[in-house]
Structures are given as structure tokens and as C-alpha cells.
Amino acid sequence: MAGIATAEICDTNATHITNGELRILHPDFNIYGQSRAFSGPIVTLKVFEDNVLVREVLETEGEGKVLVIDGGGSKRCALLGGNLGQLAQSKGWSGIVVNGCIRDVDEINECGIGVRALASHPLKSNKKGNGEKHVPVYVGGTFIRDGEWLYADNDGILVSKFELSI
């Protein structure tokens, strides 16, 4: 993905933007992790102030996928920390987008993956195991579904119904 900039994707795919096949997430996300640009097929997760399912998903082989976590936009605790960032890197995930908070920012910034989140918060989440995997989520002003493609770089985050090429 490093060769395909989100601005260039937007410039060359205006029709897909108009018809909703390519969507641009609201610019509400902060950039973390060493990988400033990442892309891949999406795996969705819907949780609220509980990260048990986040760990479960990140323990599976990532194979270059991007985990999109709808944490309901909560800024009362973190859904991802340094240990999970390292786990995601070791399992081959390309990136993680969190509609919520992360913690252990310095550790996450050492990880070789891309992370986007609304903010950082020092409090860890609950551990009850509540949530849903592989369901449509509403993040950044758009619905995102399992299997769609995410493209992220310093300019923003795009979601496409299919893999893009330029």
C-alpha cells in the first residue's frame, strides 16, 4: 500500500466516491504506530469499554488484514494497549482502527503496524467478553463491513467495497 496514497485514490476514483463504493472516514483519528500507511481487508468488531474480543481477534493470524474496532466512541477507557499492539504485529496484522481510545502510546509507537484511534486514555477496559465479531459497524461517519478494504495514510482513511489499484 505504501505506493498508493489516499489522495491519489480519491483523485482517480471520483465515480466510486459519488456512488458510495469508496468512503472517506471523518478526520477524527490520531496516528500511532510505526506504519504511517497501511491497507488490507477489514475485520470488524463491535465492543463497548471491553477488550476481551479485541484480544481474541488479534490472537488469530492477521494475514495483512486491518481490524476495525467500533468502541462506540467512548473516551472513558482504552481498548488497545502496548501488549495487544505487539501481538497484532507478531500475528501479521496490517493495522488497527479504534473508534475509541488506546493506551501505552510509547509502546504502540514502537510497533511495526499502523494504528488510528480517537485519543489515548490510561485506564484499561473491562474484561467481560461482551461484543460482536464480523458485524457491520458505524465508524467515522460511515458503515463498514467485514471484507471491505481499508486504506490509511497521513492524509486520511478510506474504505472501499473492493480492493483498489491505480
ABEGO torsion letter per residue (X at the ends): XAABBAAAAAAAAAAAAAAGABBBBBBABBBBEABABBBEBBBBBBBBGBAAAAAAAAABBAGGBBBBBBAGGBAABBABBAAAAAAAAAAGBABBBBBEBBBGAAAAAABABBBBBABBBABBBBBAGBEBBGBBBBBGGBBBBBGBBBBBBAAEBBBBABBBBX
